């Protein structure tokens, strides 16, 4: 799949943010922080991962729709990308 550079950069930025959130969660646990605060941060990290996935799938759907023959030839027909979407939903 040929993803635009700005999409790749956006997903990498999101993943780095999640990485920081996970380190923060680990620190919170080490410090014995309140369970509600930890769960709130876990939820935020989970949502950020979902958004990274949706960004990738949206770019994949766009790519498939713009050139369906090429995407199918490379193993990404529209049905496959739709399946990726349902894995995230």
C-alpha positions, 0 to 999 in steps of 0.5 A: 500500500502506498501511503502518503508521507503526511499520513505516515508522519501523522501515524508515527506522531500519534504512536510516539504520543501513545508511547509517552502515555504508556510510559506515564501509566507505568510511572503512575503504577510505580508511584501507586497512583489512584486506580481511577487516574490510571484507568483514565490514562489507559483509556486515553492511550487506547483511544489514541491507538484506535485513531492511529489505526483509523488514520491508516485504514482511511488512507488505505480506503482512499488508495483502493478507491483511487486505483482499484486495479493497482491496489488489488494487484498488490493484495489490497482489494477493497474487501481486504481494507474493509476487513482491516476497518472492522478489526478496529471497530 
